[in-house]
Amino acid sequence: MTVVTIEHRRRIAVILVDNPPVNAISAAVRQGLVAATREIAADAGIDAAVLAASGRTFMAGADISEFGRPPVPPLLPEVVSALEATPKPLVAAIHGTALGGGLELALGCHYRLARADAKLGFPEVHLGIIPGAQGTQRLPRLVGVRTALEMITSGQPVPAPRAKEIGLVDALVDGDLLDEAVAYAEDLVASKAPLRRISEMTVPDSADADAVIAEFRALAEKRYRHLFAPGQAIAAVAAAVTLPFAEGVKKERALIEECFRHPQSAALRHAFFAERQAAKVPGIDKTTPVREIARVGIVGGGTMGSGIALACLAAGLPVTVIEQTVEA
């Protein structure tokens, strides 16, 4: 199965990622994206390109099956750089969620469109790490230090309308995403719009950066005092203010490597995988026939029975509890 393809719509190329269920950024996806940038650069019949994904979501992050394994090139930072270096306008078309590495790929594009119901964010702190593919260096250059710190230290995604307000996306889409993204790319070509490379931008609120960074460090002491990753995230964003882009990227890499070596990250990643595994029942998958449940009867209203009853009631099922004896 080819996970990255190129479709031609008039003189616009659509780079389409199809790696279900969530378009995880696997080695095959990374390799396909780099190959696509080369093909687009070399094709005189292409004026601009759109980066999009099939299915229910944009790229929702790294391929977790690769965690703990030897890295397979190209690494994600190289892919982000390759997208940005594309010599023709490149537009990210976002639907569903653009999280972690998915958002970093979008930040490698020159422009970003999103469906109004999309969400964008960097959830890495919940795994004890920080964005590691230039995200801590690109985001503050686009939205400013305060907003970047709010997003990265909290790990909470922002809805697309808010992303439009802060400048994270350039336009919202209500109609067909690909049609509108292609039309947007054609408008960029017609207006001879510049290739807006974030790595070449300066942080817009750098004059206030010291005060904002100090504020967030104080906040982290109170809100995240026992957590390692938020402090690393603040240090990485601070590097975006004080260092050239390439040096900031090196600093980001050093900080995320410290995160990976920290026991908190190992513990949080273990919990993440354990929770996912616990939800899987051997021999049962989405194709297994299920019986419709209309009502639940429970024998015994003790600790276990009452807990089951509460879970069923929370799911909207009517419940009858009976006891085996009058004394009970």
Secondary structure, DSSP 4 states (H G I P E B T S, - for coil): --SEEEEEETTEEEEEE--TTTT-B-HHHHHHHHHHHHHHHH-TT--EEEEEE-TT-S--SB-GGGTTSPP-SSPHHHHHHHHHH-SS-EEEEE-SEEETHHHHHHHHSSEEEEETT-EEE--GGGGT----SSHHHHHHHHH-HHHHHHHHHH---EEHHHHHHHTSSSEEESS-HHHHHHHHHHHHHHTT-----GGG---TTGGGHHHHHHHHHHHHHHHSTT-SHHHHHHHHHHHHHHS-HHHHHHHHHHHHHHHHHSHHHHHHHHHHHHHHHHT--TT--TTS-------EEEE--SHHHHHHHHHHHHTT--EEEE-SSS--
